[in-house]
Amino acid sequence: MGHTARQKTGRTAMIAQHDKPLQALREHYQQAMTEGDAAAKTCTLATVENGELSLRTLVLRELAERGPVIFINDSSPKWRALMTGGHSELLLFWPSQMRQYRLRGAWQLLEEDEMRRHWQHKPDGSKWLDHYYAQCQPQSSELADEDDLAAGIDDLRRAHTADDIPFSPNARGLRLQVDWLEHWSASPDGLHRRYRYQRDRVGQWRHQCLVP
């Protein structure tokens, strides 16, 4: 392929990305998963509550056409921060590609039926913790003794077998309805690419090229 042809292909791909940035996001996510990038399964959630900024690394449960999905226990401080409609942002970074996405939008609560389907694939440790939060202590609360957590989990395990861990209603799922994103990708010459995308009132994406 000649230089001119490569330029045209690059421009065509960039136009497609500008028109459908969420599709480009999913394609880059699938690439990260295929390449075995460990960071593809995690994300960073930033919230602001009462003027305080908090950052947390979470498991990225899904990145489908309707948006990224995270699981949160409703005893967690971050649950309260998101439900009160405060400022929040989700960060995805894949070192294998040296690519970063910042995402903003409205959080949509997953229905219980959908959460029950997800529950079947949730690791046992996370299931026990959801029950611990509901029956013993809420997430992020202080332990009187470090052994209290293990003792509480052991009590829960004696009540249920690993093959029959019942669904805990305090296990919540949220999907981000993305209406703003920023895409940054590294370049060997240091002149990195950075674009901002935002939906307008009729649902069309508008983009701006930014100084990296």
Buried (B, 14 or more C-beta within 10 A) or exposed (E): EEEEEEEEEEEEEBEEBBEBBBEBBBEBBEBBBEEEBEBBEBBBBBBEBEEEEEEBEBBBBBBEEEBBBBBBBBBBBBBBBBBEEEEBBBBBBBBBBEBBBBBBBEBBBBEBEEBEEBBEEBEEEBBBBBBBBBEBBBBEEEEEEEEEBEEBBEEBBEEEEEEEBEBBEBBBBBBBBBBEBBBBBBEEEEEBBBBBBBBEEEEEBEBEEEEE
